[in-house]
């Protein structure tokens, strides 16, 4: 059942070898530092192009006028907030200006932040693990390079710190390195990993993992899947097969379908979640690599246009740099000087 394989990396494998990943994991500091500080640091690139520029727009301005509104609009679009979301924010400011509800530019600056929080708050819904459902099955999907396997390892650590009994399923059988990487995370977190040979049927691997998780009384089973583009119909059909197979054991499984999105892709990430949701019924979003992009504003477009809960965000490579999403905390960190 546990197949710890050591295979040579090929061109389709992850950018780091499992040994390199292990080194990175081993160097992690186990005790998390204040996450707000890490969040603020992780959003540095987005803040520099967005709120830093925004602050300069407001600096020394006493009045909110059309020229300032135009500059705000451009700053929002540059940060990949999206056309629809930007239009809503500018419309709100314009209407409040017309009703003379904004006395000065500083008031408009505060109003903008509050309106941005209002967009995110409906999607800031934590992932609740019901003690009555054992195992709770979390199916993780997304394209290659989005950070699925690493996200699973970090989620396993988060849940284990909540005293949950975790098992992992190495459902990405397309790449041998993906199996090894997940096994390394399993070893690091002392969490069992159910795996088969590379090339094995993904649905069969996850089915076996669910049976094992049920037999062992696991609280949570997190299942990895091979990365695929939303345009690859045959691979998307394979994911639907996984859902059907899981339903043979538990009609309500998977209980959560998490899509992992790479924030550096900007508007392409929005397209991905829409397509995966249409085919798979996505119930939660993990937005990773926010520390590596100036396009962190995409989170507003995703929230506005999908209304899918944003469960977690990633702002670094550290094991504690993946945390439950908090709307107010995010906006505060985005605008923090």
C-alpha positions in Angstrom: 0.0 0.0 0.0 2.9 2.4 0.7 5.1 2.5 -2.3 8.1 4.7 -1.6 9.7 5.0 -5.0 12.9 6.7 -6.0 12.7 7.6 -9.7 14.7 9.7 -12.0 13.3 13.2 -12.7 12.1 13.8 -16.3 11.2 16.9 -18.2 7.7 16.9 -17.0 8.5 16.6 -13.3 8.5 19.3 -10.7 11.2 22.0 -10.8 12.7 20.7 -7.6 13.8 17.2 -6.9 12.2 15.4 -3.9 15.6 15.6 -2.1 15.6 19.4 -2.6 12.0 19.6 -1.4 13.0 17.6 1.7 15.8 20.0 2.4 13.4 22.9 2.2 10.9 21.2 4.4 13.6 20.2 7.0 14.8 23.8 7.3 11.4 25.1 8.2 10.8 26.7 11.5 8.0 24.8 13.1 6.7 27.6 15.3 4.7 30.0 13.1 5.5 33.7 13.4 2.7 36.3 13.4 0.9 35.7 10.2 -0.1 39.3 9.7 3.6 40.2 9.4 4.1 37.3 7.0 1.0 38.3 5.0 2.2 41.9 4.8 5.6 40.8 3.6 4.1 38.3 1.1 1.9 41.1 -0.4 4.9 43.4 -0.9 4.9 43.2 -4.7 1.2 43.8 -5.0 1.2 46.6 -2.4 4.1 48.3 -4.2 2.2 48.5 -7.5 -1.2 49.0 -6.0 -1.6 50.5 -2.6 1.8 52.2 -2.6 0.8 53.9 -5.8 -2.6 54.5 -4.4 -1.2 56.2 -1.3 0.8 58.5 -3.6 -2.3 59.4 -5.5 -4.0 60.5 -2.3 -1.0 62.2 -0.8 -1.6 65.9 -0.4 -5.0 65.7 -2.0 -7.8 67.4 -0.1 -10.6 66.8 -2.6 -11.9 63.8 -4.5 -12.4 64.7 -8.1 -12.7 63.0 -11.5 -9.0 63.1 -12.2 -8.3 61.3 -8.9 -11.0 58.7 -9.7 -9.4 58.1 -13.1 -6.1 57.5 -11.4 -7.6 55.1 -8.8 -9.3 53.2 -11.7 -6.0 52.7 -13.5 -4.2 51.6 -10.3 -7.0 49.0 -9.6 -6.7 47.6 -13.2 -2.9 47.5 -13.0 -3.2 45.2 -9.9 -5.5 42.8 -11.8 -8.5 43.7 -9.7 -10.5 43.2 -12.9 -12.8 45.4 -15.0 -16.0 44.4 -13.4 -14.8 44.8 -9.8 -13.0 48.1 -10.6 -16.2 49.5 -12.2 -18.1 48.6 -9.1 -15.6 50.3 -6.8 -15.4 53.5 -8.9 -19.1 53.6 -9.2 -19.5 53.5 -5.4 -17.0 56.3 -4.9 -18.6 58.4 -7.7 -22.1 58.0 -6.2 -20.9 58.8 -2.7 -19.0 61.8 -4.1 -22.2 63.0 -5.8 -24.2 62.6 -2.5 -21.4 64.5 -0.7 -20.8 61.6 1.6 -17.1 61.9 1.2 -15.8 65.1 2.7 -12.2 64.7 1.4 -9.7 62.4 -0.3 -8.7 60.8 3.0 -12.3 59.7 3.5 -12.4 58.3 0.0 -9.2 56.3 0.7 -10.8 54.8 3.8 -14.1 54.2 1.9 -12.2 52.3 -0.9 -10.6 50.0 1.6 -14.0 49.2 3.3 -15.6 48.6 -0.1 -12.8 46.1 -1.0 -13.4 44.3 2.3 -17.1 44.1 1.5 -16.2 42.3 -1.8 -14.1 39.7 -0.1 -16.0 39.1 3.1 -18.8 36.8 1.5 -16.0 34.5 0.3 -14.0 34.4 3.5 -15.5 31.2 4.6 -13.3 28.7 6.6 -13.3 25.1 5.7 -15.3 23.3 8.5 -14.4 19.7 9.1 -17.5 18.0 10.5 -16.6 15.4 13.3 -19.6 13.4 12.1 -18.1 12.7 8.7 -15.2 10.3 8.7 -13.2 10.6 6.6 -13.9 14.0 5.2 -12.6 13.7 1.7 -10.8 16.8 0.2 -10.2 16.5 -3.5 -7.5 18.9 -4.7 -7.5 19.9 -8.4 -5.8 22.5 -10.6 -3.3 22.9 -13.4 0.4 21.9 -13.5 2.6 24.2 -11.5 -0.1 25.7 -9.3 1.3 24.2 -6.2 -1.2 21.4 -5.5 1.1 18.9 -3.9 2.9 21.4 -1.7 -0.5 22.9 -0.7 -1.6 19.4 0.4 1.5 19.0 2.5 0.9 22.3 4.2 -2.8 21.5 4.7 -1.8 18.3 6.3 0.3 20.2 8.8 -2.5 22.7 9.5 -5.0 19.9 10.2 -2.6 17.9 12.3 -2.0 20.9 14.5 -5.7 20.8 15.1 -5.3 17.2 16.3 -6.9 15.7 13.2 -6.0 12.2 12.0 -4.9 12.7 8.4 -4.2 10.5 5.4 -3.0 11.5 2.0 -3.7 9.9 -1.4 -1.1 10.2 -4.2 -3.6 10.6 -7.0 -1.2 12.4 -9.3 0.1 9.2 -10.9 1.2 10.9 -14.1 4.5 12.1 -12.6 6.7 9.8 -10.4 8.2 12.9 -8.8 4.7 14.0 -7.6 4.3 10.7 -5.8 7.7 11.1 -4.1 7.1 14.7 -3.2 3.8 13.8 -1.5 5.5 10.9 0.4 8.2 13.3 1.6 5.5 15.6 3.0 3.9 12.6 4.6 7.1 11.6 6.3 7.7 15.2 7.4 4.3 15.4 8.9 4.1 11.8 10.1 1.1 11.3 8.0 0.4 8.0 6.0 0.4 8.3 2.2 -1.5 5.8 0.0 0.3 5.4 -3.3 0.7 3.0 -6.2 3.0 2.8 -9.2 3.3 5.8 -11.6 0.7 5.5 -14.3 -1.8 3.7 -12.1 -5.5 4.7 -12.4 -6.1 7.8 -10.4 -9.6 6.8 -9.4 -8.4 3.4 -8.2 -5.7 5.0 -6.1 -8.1 7.4 -4.4 -10.7 4.7 -4.0 -8.1 2.5 -2.2 -7.1 5.5 -0.1 -10.7 6.1 1.0 -11.2 2.5 2.0 -8.0 2.7 4.0 -8.9 6.0 5.6 -12.3 4.6 6.6 -10.8 1.4 8.0 -8.3 3.4 10.1 -10.7 6.0 11.4 -9.0 8.9 9.7 -10.7 12.3 10.2 -9.5 13.7 6.8 -8.3 12.2 3.5 -6.7 14.7 1.2 -6.4 13.4 -2.4 -3.9 14.8 -4.9 -4.7 14.7 -8.6 -2.6 15.2 -11.8 -2.4 18.8 -13.0 -4.4 19.4 -16.1 -5.6 22.3 -18.2 -9.3 23.1 -18.1 -9.3 22.7 -21.9 -8.2 19.0 -21.7 -11.6 17.3 -22.0 -10.3 13.8 -21.5 -8.4 14.6 -18.3 -11.3 16.6 -16.9 -13.5 13.5 -17.6 -11.0 11.5 -15.5 -11.6 13.9 -12.6 -15.3 13.3 -12.9 -14.7 9.6 -12.8 -12.9 10.1 -9.5 -16.0 11.8 -8.1 -18.2 8.9 -9.2 -15.9 6.3 -7.7 -15.8 8.1 -4.4 -19.5 8.3 -4.4 -19.7 4.4 -4.4 -18.3 4.5 -0.8 -19.9 7.7 0.4 -22.6 9.4 -1.7 -21.6 12.8 -0.3 -17.9 12.4 -1.2 -15.8 14.3 -2.0 -16.9 16.7 0.7 -14.7 19.5 -0.5 -13.3 20.1 -4.0 -10.4 22.5 -3.6 -8.9 24.2 -6.6 -5.3 25.5 -6.2 -4.8 28.7 -8.2 -1.5 30.4 -8.9 -1.9 34.1 -8.2 0.9 35.0 -10.6 -1.3 34.1 -13.5 -3.7 37.0 -12.9 -6.8 36.9 -15.0 -5.9 33.4 -16.3 -6.5 32.1 -12.7 -10.1 33.5 -12.9 -10.7 31.6 -16.2 -9.4 28.4 -14.6 -11.7 28.5 -11.6 -14.7 29.2 -13.7 -14.0 26.2 -16.0 -13.1 23.8 -13.2 -16.2 24.9 -11.3 -18.4 24.3 -14.3 -17.1 20.7 -14.7 -16.3 19.7 -11.1 -18.4 21.9 -8.8 -15.5 23.5 -7.0 -16.4 24.3 -3.4 -13.3 26.1 -2.2 -10.3 28.0 -3.5 -6.6 28.1 -2.4 -4.8 31.0 -3.9 -1.0 30.4 -3.8 2.2 32.4 -4.7 0.8 35.8 -3.6 4.3 36.6 -2.5 5.6 36.2 -6.1 3.3 38.5 -7.9 2.2 42.1 -8.3 -1.2 40.8 -9.5 -2.6 39.9 -6.0 -5.6 42.0 -6.9 -6.9 39.0 -8.8 -8.4 37.8 -5.5 -11.0 40.6 -5.8 -12.0 39.5 -9.3 -12.3 35.9 -8.2 -14.4 36.8 -5.2 -16.7 39.1 -7.2 -17.2 36.9 -10.2 -17.4 33.4 -8.7 -18.7 33.7 -5.1 -16.8 30.5 -4.3 -15.3 30.4 -0.8 -11.6 31.3 -0.6 -10.5 28.8 2.0 -6.7 29.5 2.2 -4.0 31.8 0.8 -0.3 31.2 0.4 2.2 34.0 0.9 5.5 32.1 0.9 7.3 28.8 0.7 7.3 28.2 4.5 5.2 25.4 6.0 3.2 28.0 7.9 2.8 30.4 5.0 -0.5 28.8 4.0 -3.3 30.1 6.3 -7.1 30.4 6.3 -8.3 33.5 4.4 -9.4 36.5 6.3 -10.9 39.4 4.2 -10.2 42.2 6.6 -6.7 41.0 7.4 -5.9 40.7 3.7 -7.0 44.3 2.9 -5.3 45.7 5.9 -2.1 44.1 4.9 -2.5 45.2 1.4 -2.8 48.9 2.5 -0.3 48.7 5.4 2.6 51.1 5.0 
